[in-house]
Amino acid sequence: VAGLGNPGLRGTRHSVGMALLERLARQLAVAEGWRVDRRCCADVALAATHGLELVLLKPRRLMNINGLSVARAAEIYKLRPEDIYLVHDDLDKALGKVAIKLGGSAR
C-alpha cells in the first residue's frame, strides 16, 4: 500500500495518502516500525493482518515522481502490479469521498 504525496507537506490534501498510511500503521501496531529504505527512496513499514503481509510505503520523492519509488519497491519486495494499492488525492472527487478503481491514467 503506497501513500502518495509530497514529503514535508503534512496536513495538505495533496498528501492525504501519506496521512492515511500513518493512520493505518497505527491501527496495525507498526507505527514505530517505519524505517528509511534508501533502495526505493521511501519510508517503509511491514505489517501483517488477516493472513496478508503488507508493505506500507511512503515515498520520499515529490508527488509527480512517487512512481519511481513504488516501482523500485515492487522490484525489491517482489510485488506484482495487481498487488499494489495507491492512496492519493483526486481533486475531481469531493473531500472525504473514497473510490477504489482498477487502472487509471496519468491524470
PyMOL CGO cylinders between C-alpha atoms (Angstrom):
from pymol import cmd
from pymol.cgo import CYLINDER

trace = [
    CYLINDER, 0.00, 0.00, 0.00, 1.63, 3.23, -1.16, 0.3, 1, 1, 1, 1, 1, 1,
    CYLINDER, 1.63, 3.23, -1.16, 0.53, 6.54, 0.33, 0.3, 1, 1, 1, 1, 1, 1,
    CYLINDER, 0.53, 6.54, 0.33, 1.32, 9.18, -2.24, 0.3, 1, 1, 1, 1, 1, 1,
    CYLINDER, 1.32, 9.18, -2.24, 2.01, 12.82, -1.51, 0.3, 1, 1, 1, 1, 1, 1,
    CYLINDER, 2.01, 12.82, -1.51, 4.76, 15.35, -1.00, 0.3, 1, 1, 1, 1, 1, 1,
    CYLINDER, 4.76, 15.35, -1.00, 7.08, 14.74, 1.93, 0.3, 1, 1, 1, 1, 1, 1,
    CYLINDER, 7.08, 14.74, 1.93, 7.22, 17.74, 4.23, 0.3, 1, 1, 1, 1, 1, 1,
    CYLINDER, 7.22, 17.74, 4.23, 3.73, 18.98, 3.30, 0.3, 1, 1, 1, 1, 1, 1,
    CYLINDER, 3.73, 18.98, 3.30, 1.80, 17.30, 6.10, 0.3, 1, 1, 1, 1, 1, 1,
    CYLINDER, 1.80, 17.30, 6.10, -1.79, 18.30, 6.60, 0.3, 1, 1, 1, 1, 1, 1,
    CYLINDER, -1.79, 18.30, 6.60, -2.43, 19.19, 2.96, 0.3, 1, 1, 1, 1, 1, 1,
    CYLINDER, -2.43, 19.19, 2.96, -4.97, 17.46, 0.77, 0.3, 1, 1, 1, 1, 1, 1,
    CYLINDER, -4.97, 17.46, 0.77, -2.20, 16.60, -1.68, 0.3, 1, 1, 1, 1, 1, 1,
    CYLINDER, -2.20, 16.60, -1.68, -0.52, 14.44, 0.97, 0.3, 1, 1, 1, 1, 1, 1,
    CYLINDER, -0.52, 14.44, 0.97, -3.63, 12.57, 2.15, 0.3, 1, 1, 1, 1, 1, 1,
    CYLINDER, -3.63, 12.57, 2.15, -2.11, 9.26, 1.01, 0.3, 1, 1, 1, 1, 1, 1,
    CYLINDER, -2.11, 9.26, 1.01, 0.76, 9.61, 3.45, 0.3, 1, 1, 1, 1, 1, 1,
    CYLINDER, 0.76, 9.61, 3.45, -1.60, 10.61, 6.27, 0.3, 1, 1, 1, 1, 1, 1,
    CYLINDER, -1.60, 10.61, 6.27, -3.76, 7.56, 5.65, 0.3, 1, 1, 1, 1, 1, 1,
    CYLINDER, -3.76, 7.56, 5.65, -0.68, 5.30, 5.73, 0.3, 1, 1, 1, 1, 1, 1,
    CYLINDER, -0.68, 5.30, 5.73, 0.37, 6.76, 9.08, 0.3, 1, 1, 1, 1, 1, 1,
    CYLINDER, 0.37, 6.76, 9.08, -3.08, 6.02, 10.49, 0.3, 1, 1, 1, 1, 1, 1,
    CYLINDER, -3.08, 6.02, 10.49, -3.08, 2.51, 9.01, 0.3, 1, 1, 1, 1, 1, 1,
    CYLINDER, -3.08, 2.51, 9.01, 0.33, 1.85, 10.57, 0.3, 1, 1, 1, 1, 1, 1,
    CYLINDER, 0.33, 1.85, 10.57, -1.05, 2.90, 13.98, 0.3, 1, 1, 1, 1, 1, 1,
    CYLINDER, -1.05, 2.90, 13.98, -4.07, 0.62, 13.58, 0.3, 1, 1, 1, 1, 1, 1,
    CYLINDER, -4.07, 0.62, 13.58, -1.81, -2.30, 12.62, 0.3, 1, 1, 1, 1, 1, 1,
    CYLINDER, -1.81, -2.30, 12.62, 0.53, -1.54, 15.56, 0.3, 1, 1, 1, 1, 1, 1,
    CYLINDER, 0.53, -1.54, 15.56, 3.56, -0.91, 13.33, 0.3, 1, 1, 1, 1, 1, 1,
    CYLINDER, 3.56, -0.91, 13.33, 3.74, 2.90, 13.64, 0.3, 1, 1, 1, 1, 1, 1,
    CYLINDER, 3.74, 2.90, 13.64, 7.06, 2.57, 15.46, 0.3, 1, 1, 1, 1, 1, 1,
    CYLINDER, 7.06, 2.57, 15.46, 8.36, 0.32, 12.69, 0.3, 1, 1, 1, 1, 1, 1,
    CYLINDER, 8.36, 0.32, 12.69, 8.82, 2.92, 9.94, 0.3, 1, 1, 1, 1, 1, 1,
    CYLINDER, 8.82, 2.92, 9.94, 12.34, 2.81, 8.52, 0.3, 1, 1, 1, 1, 1, 1,
    CYLINDER, 12.34, 2.81, 8.52, 14.05, 4.56, 5.64, 0.3, 1, 1, 1, 1, 1, 1,
    CYLINDER, 14.05, 4.56, 5.64, 14.67, 2.25, 2.69, 0.3, 1, 1, 1, 1, 1, 1,
    CYLINDER, 14.67, 2.25, 2.69, 17.22, 4.09, 0.57, 0.3, 1, 1, 1, 1, 1, 1,
    CYLINDER, 17.22, 4.09, 0.57, 16.91, 1.49, -2.19, 0.3, 1, 1, 1, 1, 1, 1,
    CYLINDER, 16.91, 1.49, -2.19, 13.47, 2.83, -3.11, 0.3, 1, 1, 1, 1, 1, 1,
    CYLINDER, 13.47, 2.83, -3.11, 13.74, 6.30, -1.54, 0.3, 1, 1, 1, 1, 1, 1,
    CYLINDER, 13.74, 6.30, -1.54, 10.82, 5.75, 0.81, 0.3, 1, 1, 1, 1, 1, 1,
    CYLINDER, 10.82, 5.75, 0.81, 9.77, 5.14, 4.40, 0.3, 1, 1, 1, 1, 1, 1,
    CYLINDER, 9.77, 5.14, 4.40, 8.67, 1.52, 4.77, 0.3, 1, 1, 1, 1, 1, 1,
    CYLINDER, 8.67, 1.52, 4.77, 6.83, -0.41, 7.47, 0.3, 1, 1, 1, 1, 1, 1,
    CYLINDER, 6.83, -0.41, 7.47, 5.95, -4.09, 7.27, 0.3, 1, 1, 1, 1, 1, 1,
    CYLINDER, 5.95, -4.09, 7.27, 2.69, -5.38, 8.74, 0.3, 1, 1, 1, 1, 1, 1,
    CYLINDER, 2.69, -5.38, 8.74, 0.53, -8.48, 8.79, 0.3, 1, 1, 1, 1, 1, 1,
    CYLINDER, 0.53, -8.48, 8.79, -3.25, -8.63, 9.10, 0.3, 1, 1, 1, 1, 1, 1,
    CYLINDER, -3.25, -8.63, 9.10, -5.96, -11.14, 8.19, 0.3, 1, 1, 1, 1, 1, 1,
    CYLINDER, -5.96, -11.14, 8.19, -3.38, -13.52, 6.71, 0.3, 1, 1, 1, 1, 1, 1,
    CYLINDER, -3.38, -13.52, 6.71, -1.87, -10.82, 4.47, 0.3, 1, 1, 1, 1, 1, 1,
    CYLINDER, -1.87, -10.82, 4.47, 1.65, -9.46, 4.56, 0.3, 1, 1, 1, 1, 1, 1,
    CYLINDER, 1.65, -9.46, 4.56, 1.67, -5.73, 3.83, 0.3, 1, 1, 1, 1, 1, 1,
    CYLINDER, 1.67, -5.73, 3.83, 4.40, -3.37, 2.73, 0.3, 1, 1, 1, 1, 1, 1,
    CYLINDER, 4.40, -3.37, 2.73, 3.40, 0.16, 3.72, 0.3, 1, 1, 1, 1, 1, 1,
    CYLINDER, 3.40, 0.16, 3.72, 5.26, 2.71, 1.61, 0.3, 1, 1, 1, 1, 1, 1,
    CYLINDER, 5.26, 2.71, 1.61, 5.57, 6.50, 1.91, 0.3, 1, 1, 1, 1, 1, 1,
    CYLINDER, 5.57, 6.50, 1.91, 7.78, 7.74, -0.96, 0.3, 1, 1, 1, 1, 1, 1,
    CYLINDER, 7.78, 7.74, -0.96, 10.30, 10.45, -0.08, 0.3, 1, 1, 1, 1, 1, 1,
    CYLINDER, 10.30, 10.45, -0.08, 10.08, 11.96, -3.57, 0.3, 1, 1, 1, 1, 1, 1,
    CYLINDER, 10.08, 11.96, -3.57, 7.82, 14.71, -4.87, 0.3, 1, 1, 1, 1, 1, 1,
    CYLINDER, 7.82, 14.71, -4.87, 4.31, 13.63, -5.89, 0.3, 1, 1, 1, 1, 1, 1,
    CYLINDER, 4.31, 13.63, -5.89, 4.99, 13.73, -9.63, 0.3, 1, 1, 1, 1, 1, 1,
    CYLINDER, 4.99, 13.73, -9.63, 7.78, 11.15, -9.30, 0.3, 1, 1, 1, 1, 1, 1,
    CYLINDER, 7.78, 11.15, -9.30, 6.40, 8.95, -6.47, 0.3, 1, 1, 1, 1, 1, 1,
    CYLINDER, 6.40, 8.95, -6.47, 6.02, 6.25, -9.12, 0.3, 1, 1, 1, 1, 1, 1,
    CYLINDER, 6.02, 6.25, -9.12, 9.79, 5.72, -9.18, 0.3, 1, 1, 1, 1, 1, 1,
    CYLINDER, 9.79, 5.72, -9.18, 9.72, 4.74, -5.51, 0.3, 1, 1, 1, 1, 1, 1,
    CYLINDER, 9.72, 4.74, -5.51, 6.69, 2.49, -5.99, 0.3, 1, 1, 1, 1, 1, 1,
    CYLINDER, 6.69, 2.49, -5.99, 8.24, 0.73, -9.00, 0.3, 1, 1, 1, 1, 1, 1,
    CYLINDER, 8.24, 0.73, -9.00, 11.54, 0.15, -7.19, 0.3, 1, 1, 1, 1, 1, 1,
    CYLINDER, 11.54, 0.15, -7.19, 9.75, -1.13, -4.06, 0.3, 1, 1, 1, 1, 1, 1,
    CYLINDER, 9.75, -1.13, -4.06, 7.78, -3.54, -6.27, 0.3, 1, 1, 1, 1, 1, 1,
    CYLINDER, 7.78, -3.54, -6.27, 11.08, -4.97, -7.52, 0.3, 1, 1, 1, 1, 1, 1,
    CYLINDER, 11.08, -4.97, -7.52, 12.63, -5.18, -4.04, 0.3, 1, 1, 1, 1, 1, 1,
    CYLINDER, 12.63, -5.18, -4.04, 9.59, -6.75, -2.36, 0.3, 1, 1, 1, 1, 1, 1,
    CYLINDER, 9.59, -6.75, -2.36, 8.64, -8.87, -5.40, 0.3, 1, 1, 1, 1, 1, 1,
    CYLINDER, 8.64, -8.87, -5.40, 5.21, -7.30, -5.87, 0.3, 1, 1, 1, 1, 1, 1,
    CYLINDER, 5.21, -7.30, -5.87, 3.08, -7.63, -8.99, 0.3, 1, 1, 1, 1, 1, 1,
    CYLINDER, 3.08, -7.63, -8.99, 1.08, -4.65, -10.27, 0.3, 1, 1, 1, 1, 1, 1,
    CYLINDER, 1.08, -4.65, -10.27, -2.15, -6.24, -9.05, 0.3, 1, 1, 1, 1, 1, 1,
    CYLINDER, -2.15, -6.24, -9.05, -0.68, -6.40, -5.52, 0.3, 1, 1, 1, 1, 1, 1,
    CYLINDER, -0.68, -6.40, -5.52, -0.19, -2.63, -5.32, 0.3, 1, 1, 1, 1, 1, 1,
    CYLINDER, -0.19, -2.63, -5.32, -2.72, -0.17, -3.90, 0.3, 1, 1, 1, 1, 1, 1,
    CYLINDER, -2.72, -0.17, -3.90, -2.11, 3.56, -4.34, 0.3, 1, 1, 1, 1, 1, 1,
    CYLINDER, -2.11, 3.56, -4.34, -3.73, 6.01, -1.95, 0.3, 1, 1, 1, 1, 1, 1,
    CYLINDER, -3.73, 6.01, -1.95, -3.86, 9.59, -3.28, 0.3, 1, 1, 1, 1, 1, 1,
    CYLINDER, -3.86, 9.59, -3.28, -6.00, 12.67, -3.55, 0.3, 1, 1, 1, 1, 1, 1,
    CYLINDER, -6.00, 12.67, -3.55, -8.25, 13.36, -6.52, 0.3, 1, 1, 1, 1, 1, 1,
    CYLINDER, -8.25, 13.36, -6.52, -9.49, 16.90, -6.97, 0.3, 1, 1, 1, 1, 1, 1,
    CYLINDER, -9.49, 16.90, -6.97, -12.34, 15.59, -9.14, 0.3, 1, 1, 1, 1, 1, 1,
    CYLINDER, -12.34, 15.59, -9.14, -13.86, 13.98, -6.04, 0.3, 1, 1, 1, 1, 1, 1,
    CYLINDER, -13.86, 13.98, -6.04, -15.47, 15.72, -3.08, 0.3, 1, 1, 1, 1, 1, 1,
    CYLINDER, -15.47, 15.72, -3.08, -13.31, 15.85, 0.03, 0.3, 1, 1, 1, 1, 1, 1,
    CYLINDER, -13.31, 15.85, 0.03, -13.88, 12.67, 2.02, 0.3, 1, 1, 1, 1, 1, 1,
    CYLINDER, -13.88, 12.67, 2.02, -15.22, 10.68, -0.96, 0.3, 1, 1, 1, 1, 1, 1,
    CYLINDER, -15.22, 10.68, -0.96, -13.44, 7.36, -1.43, 0.3, 1, 1, 1, 1, 1, 1,
    CYLINDER, -13.44, 7.36, -1.43, -13.25, 5.36, -4.63, 0.3, 1, 1, 1, 1, 1, 1,
    CYLINDER, -13.25, 5.36, -4.63, -11.49, 2.11, -5.46, 0.3, 1, 1, 1, 1, 1, 1,
    CYLINDER, -11.49, 2.11, -5.46, -10.65, 1.52, -9.09, 0.3, 1, 1, 1, 1, 1, 1,
    CYLINDER, -10.65, 1.52, -9.09, -8.51, -0.72, -11.26, 0.3, 1, 1, 1, 1, 1, 1,
    CYLINDER, -8.51, -0.72, -11.26, -6.26, 1.09, -13.72, 0.3, 1, 1, 1, 1, 1, 1,
    CYLINDER, -6.26, 1.09, -13.72, -6.18, 4.77, -14.44, 0.3, 1, 1, 1, 1, 1, 1,
    CYLINDER, -6.18, 4.77, -14.44, -4.33, 7.46, -16.31, 0.3, 1, 1, 1, 1, 1, 1,
    CYLINDER, -4.33, 7.46, -16.31, -1.59, 9.98, -15.61, 0.3, 1, 1, 1, 1, 1, 1,
    CYLINDER, -1.59, 9.98, -15.61, -4.38, 12.33, -14.56, 0.3, 1, 1, 1, 1, 1, 1,
]
cmd.load_cgo(trace, "trace")
